[in-house]
Amino acid sequence: MFNSRLFRVPSTIHFGENAAQETGSEVKRLNKSKALLVTDKVLKETGTIAPIIKSMEDVGVEVVIYDGVNSEPTLSHVKEGLDLFNEENCDVLVACGGGSPIDAAKAVAAMQSNPGNIEDYMGLGKIQKVDAPMIAVPTTAGTGSEVTMFTIITDSDRDVKMLIGSPAL
């Protein structure tokens, strides 16, 4: 006999050739109008994110870019992204890149909806809600961050990689 198991996946997985160019349609389906695009400088400089931006602008979605995430998302990336999300009155997060930008965007979404600091949520099940929807556009096949309930954020001061997990993510 098999024991009972629980398997969680995002509510929608849009995949296939040119699927990233449907990002704007997905933002509109969510009835959102201003996206914070979390990415890195390389993807911006190489033009990788250009079709994603165009897809959003083509349907009237305003795009604010945060390209400060580098190899490992840190507390400062979360704070900078959250500050920009709030200052610009964004209502949706779009993450484009590998696991680092996606993890950073997840943490921004968590902190946009919950009090305190991201460090307060280290561990499992401490994040109860995430109000801002998030769309992840992975550019690598690696971490699988786009389909998990986890984010990993580095606390550089304490030299700790914090695992933060919640179905809300």
SVG drawing of the C-alpha trace seen along z (x, -y; Angstrom):
<svg xmlns="http://www.w3.org/2000/svg" viewBox="-8 -56 37 58">
<polyline fill="none" stroke="black" stroke-width="0.4" points="0.0,0.0 1.0,-3.6 1.1,-6.1 -0.7,-9.4 1.4,-12.2 1.0,-15.9 2.3,-17.3 2.1,-21.1 2.7,-22.9 2.0,-26.5 -1.6,-27.1 -0.6,-27.7 2.4,-26.4 2.7,-27.9 5.4,-26.3 6.7,-25.8 8.4,-27.8 8.0,-31.5 5.9,-31.0 7.8,-33.9 6.2,-36.2 2.8,-35.5 3.9,-37.1 1.9,-40.3 -1.3,-38.2 -0.8,-36.5 -0.4,-39.8 -3.6,-41.1 -5.4,-37.8 -4.5,-38.6 -6.0,-42.1 -2.7,-43.8 -1.2,-46.9 2.3,-47.6 5.0,-44.9 8.2,-44.8 10.5,-42.7 13.2,-41.1 16.2,-40.0 20.0,-40.4 22.2,-42.8 23.4,-40.2 19.8,-39.3 19.1,-43.0 22.3,-43.8 21.9,-40.8 18.3,-41.7 16.9,-38.4 14.2,-40.3 13.3,-42.5 10.5,-40.2 9.0,-39.9 9.0,-43.6 7.5,-44.1 4.8,-41.5 3.7,-43.5 3.9,-46.9 1.9,-45.7 -1.0,-45.0 -0.7,-48.2 1.3,-46.9 3.9,-49.4 7.2,-47.7 9.7,-48.7 13.0,-46.8 15.1,-45.7 18.2,-44.1 20.3,-44.1 20.2,-40.4 23.5,-38.7 24.6,-35.2 23.0,-34.7 20.0,-36.7 20.8,-38.5 18.9,-40.5 19.9,-43.7 18.4,-42.4 15.1,-41.7 15.1,-45.1 16.0,-46.9 13.4,-45.0 10.7,-45.5 11.5,-49.3 11.2,-49.6 7.9,-47.6 6.4,-49.8 7.8,-53.1 6.5,-52.4 3.2,-51.1 3.6,-47.8 0.9,-45.2 2.6,-42.1 6.0,-40.6 7.6,-39.0 10.9,-37.2 13.2,-36.4 16.4,-34.4 17.7,-31.5 17.0,-30.6 18.5,-33.8 16.1,-36.3 13.2,-34.0 14.1,-33.4 14.6,-37.2 11.2,-37.9 9.5,-35.3 11.0,-37.0 9.9,-40.4 6.4,-39.0 6.5,-37.6 7.7,-40.8 5.2,-42.9 2.4,-41.0 3.9,-40.3 5.4,-42.4 9.0,-42.3 12.0,-41.2 12.6,-38.2 14.9,-36.7 11.8,-36.4 10.5,-33.8 13.4,-31.4 12.2,-27.9 8.9,-26.3 5.3,-27.5 5.9,-30.9 4.6,-32.9 0.9,-32.7 0.0,-34.9 1.4,-36.5 -0.9,-39.2 1.1,-40.2 0.9,-37.5 4.2,-36.4 5.0,-35.1 8.3,-33.3 10.1,-33.0 13.0,-30.7 16.0,-31.0 17.9,-27.9 17.0,-24.4 18.5,-24.1 17.0,-25.0 13.3,-24.6 12.6,-27.6 9.7,-28.5 7.7,-25.5 8.6,-25.1 7.4,-26.6 10.9,-27.5 13.2,-30.5 16.8,-30.7 18.1,-34.1 21.7,-34.7 22.2,-36.7 25.7,-37.9 26.3,-39.4 25.7,-36.1 27.0,-34.0 23.8,-32.0 21.8,-30.7 18.2,-30.9 15.7,-28.3 12.2,-29.8 9.4,-27.6 5.6,-28.0 2.8,-27.0 2.1,-30.7 5.3,-31.0"/>
</svg>
